[in-house]
């Protein structure tokens, strides 16, 4: 399974670097941004699996970033751990009211933060277990090579099946056509990126109502929405 994508929103480079190093060593893949504006752009473009969000940020503070993320359809379910030097009860309550899943105050233990990240990711990823995806309409057992929509079996070609598997394993993240070619086709010599669009169209049609979970992100690629 792919690594969890963690967005670190922290304007102190030393702290951000230590957090990234700790999480990367723990098996995640962390990205750093230093402002609220950059955080909102990153959420729009990549939809991370978890956000570590400092409250004292340039341009837009962390509370406002959290509020905006929570108001967006693709951000409503992203776990957020707030990280701040503010220690008052009122500050913690405001953070949680805006939609934070957890709250860590500075100074903090990197080991504890990594444990909290692991716990929040585990808590917020109930639908995808190795080999199985359960959605409202779509069910896929990748080990058994079985896909159904509204309890009716769906027949997919091998390529369509592998395409669905890759998109589900990278759910809520934008995947480029080039990445899909590399991962699903293996960059076969006679395959062009247009083939990805054609296969996506066929896959959506076969998945009927659940096909809407495969979103086109203009200029970037595709995203499977959970």
Secondary structure as GFF3:
##gff-version 3
##sequence-region A 1 226
A	DSSP	beta_strand	5	9	.	.	.	ID=ss1
A	DSSP	alpha_helix	13	25	.	.	.	ID=ss2
A	DSSP	beta_strand	29	33	.	.	.	ID=ss3
A	DSSP	alpha_helix	36	46	.	.	.	ID=ss4
A	DSSP	beta_strand	50	54	.	.	.	ID=ss5
A	DSSP	alpha_helix	62	71	.	.	.	ID=ss6
A	DSSP	beta_strand	79	84	.	.	.	ID=ss7
A	DSSP	alpha_helix	89	97	.	.	.	ID=ss8
A	DSSP	beta_strand	102	105	.	.	.	ID=ss9
A	DSSP	alpha_helix	110	123	.	.	.	ID=ss10
A	DSSP	beta_strand	128	129	.	.	.	ID=ss11
A	DSSP	beta_strand	132	134	.	.	.	ID=ss12
A	DSSP	beta_strand	138	141	.	.	.	ID=ss13
A	DSSP	beta_strand	146	149	.	.	.	ID=ss14
A	DSSP	beta_strand	152	153	.	.	.	ID=ss15
A	DSSP	alpha_helix	158	169	.	.	.	ID=ss16
A	DSSP	alpha_helix	177	180	.	.	.	ID=ss17
A	DSSP	pi_helix	181	185	.	.	.	ID=ss18
A	DSSP	alpha_helix	193	206	.	.	.	ID=ss19
A	DSSP	three_ten_helix	208	213	.	.	.	ID=ss20
A	DSSP	beta_strand	214	217	.	.	.	ID=ss21
A	DSSP	beta_strand	221	224	.	.	.	ID=ss22
###
